[in-house]
Amino acid sequence: MTAPLVSLRDLHVSFDGQPALRGIDLDLARGEALGLVGESGCGKSVTWLAALGLLPGKARVTGSVKLDGQELLGAPPATLERVRGGRVAMIFQDPASSLNPVHRVGTQIMEALALHRGITGAAARAEARRLLDLVGIPDAARRIDAYPHEFSGGQNQRAMIAMALAGDPEMLVADEPTTALDVTIQAQILELLRALRRERNMALVLISHDLGVVADSCERVAVMYAGRIVEEAPVERLFDGPAHPYAQGLLGALPPLDGARRRLSAIPGGVPEPWAMPKGCAFAPRCPARMGACEAEMPSDVPVGPAHRAACLRVAPARMTAMQHA
Amino acid sequence: MSALLEARGVSRSYRLRRGILGGSVEVRAVDHVSLTIERGRTLGLVGESGCGKSTTGRLALGLERPDSGEVRFDGTPMPSPNSAEWRRSRARMQMVFQDPLGALDRRLPIGAQVAEPLEIHGLDNARVIPLLESVGLRRDHAARYPHELSGGQRQRAVLARALATDPAFLVCDEPISALDVSIQAQVMNLLTDIQAERGVGMLFISHDLRAVRQVSHRVAVMYLGRIVEEGEPDAVLHRPAHPYSRALVSAIPQPRRAGARFAPRIVLQGDPPNPADRPSGCAFHPRCAFATDICRAVVPELAPRASDGRTVACHRADDDLPAEAWTTPLERVA
């Protein structure tokens, strides 16, 4: 196996002494699409903000983040600035608030081109137009001079993707890129990301609360709960046989599209607050398969199958495929 | 027995000013919409933002008066807004919104907010605690403020308040889209339970077809102010008749299970149209792969089609339309 493009080891983040990430180990290969799912507050966005040094000063970050073997945590700002928007680009949920409303869309893309590839003037304008064309903005030659408010939500997200591509990144972190969009527009953006990734062999980290979106676009999925990865598997394996009770619960909570309509197996209760994190497994208070030992210590990762791991004591003795939510 | 709620040919337009100096344009938010909701049943209304589904909900509740057409509740015409009769009718119909934090008063404890509709309608406010318990909240939640509750608990509080006057009809406007997946399931289960216990009729407005299938007995698909298809949820989801419904169903992201085969994904070209600049004929024709001359000229009527009686508004409802006709932007990018 070749060395991973990005490798996170024992990444911890806390805000004012309250933990947000509690030890993340994750690798991303070149050209790979990894989905990161979990509910609000589980740390899926914080993981990448921390990795790219984008968290506010009060955040305490420890561990290791390596891009191509180069340590990013504690790296000088100049190094990070070359990485961000250059080798690693990021797009966010709300494209309208990520774009500057008083500058033309084309100008903003040209700015990114000047910053990361040193292209200016007419060459930058031509390249910005090519990028807008590439992400499917109709009539790019004219629309390059439009302002963000003249674009629809889907077009703004396309413009954001064009800007992300300006630095010719090896990796794109997309944080809930379609959550604010309509269903048919969501399908367009996912299709675009898929095509771009194939063409450029770009790695993708897709952060989403929507299991369907991740299943649709990614090869591997990591499920996060309360600041930890509780299960990681190739996408088909996770959907066919989730090992962790939380992953099972998430899948059970998704209304099916066919078959008999059944009562949804809702996970009872809610996510624990950071200041009241259980001592053992953070999911134990909501878990139907809880045992005494779950409350004593944090479960460590257990291999479940090829490229499949889960952090659950119940998984340890044998693979509990039969275990389903009641 | 008459239906609980019946809307017949209801339309509603707004005037929208264009620019600082420009004149105003008419935006037809809801256009000749007819729908029926039975007691103890749920009608799911799906569509994308700006298609008029929330306006339809407000018209169904009598919060707005239609420009034309009629809404009848329990067999009688909806009284005009703010009349004494209208105020009395409020107790029998309620609304649940998308954002529970916005729908609650941040300065009042939950208990007081649930008691308010009881006091307004002169009912016994000893029912507050049983109401909270009926939606899965605890007795001690009554003294809490909205910010002290989680998203799911807030939506439960909103439901408790909506149920306080024992309504016969509930409009739920995107009630779960602001919630996390596991909490969405809790709220959907709760809505089904409430319906089974109290026999309320519901209009469930959502853009999420999975959720709509889970809670609805019938489903109506809206596009630019008009209902384009209506039927049983499984019929519409598994064999959508209108090209727009086909695209919507195809856009549902879903797990690719090993070995399973999927129909090619339909990716619609272009953006949802602007309601202020409505295309001629069938409003969907600029994005439709099957549009012909008649689609560009004549608005199709919602009617049962010949083959299986599915209610659909499409000139080509009875033609065999191949899925391959849709092109994807992949080819353009490549």
Interface residues (C-beta under 8 A of the other chain):
Chain A: E39 S40 L134 G136 P138 S152 G154 Q155 D182 V183 T184 I185 Q186 A187 Q188 L190 E191 L192 R194 A195 L196 E199 H209 D210 L211 G212 V213 A215 D216 S217 V235 E236 F239 D240 G249 L250 G252 A253 L254 P255 P256 L257 D258 R261 R263 L264 S265 A266 I267 P268 G270 V271
Chain B: E48 S49 S150 G151 G152 Q153 D180 V181 S182 I183 Q184 A185 Q186 M188 N189 T192 H207 L209 R210 A211 R213 Q214 D234 L237 H238 A247 L248 S250 A251 I252 P253 Q254 P255 R256 R257 A258 R265 I266 V267 L268 G270 D271 P272 T328 P329 L330 R332 V333 A334
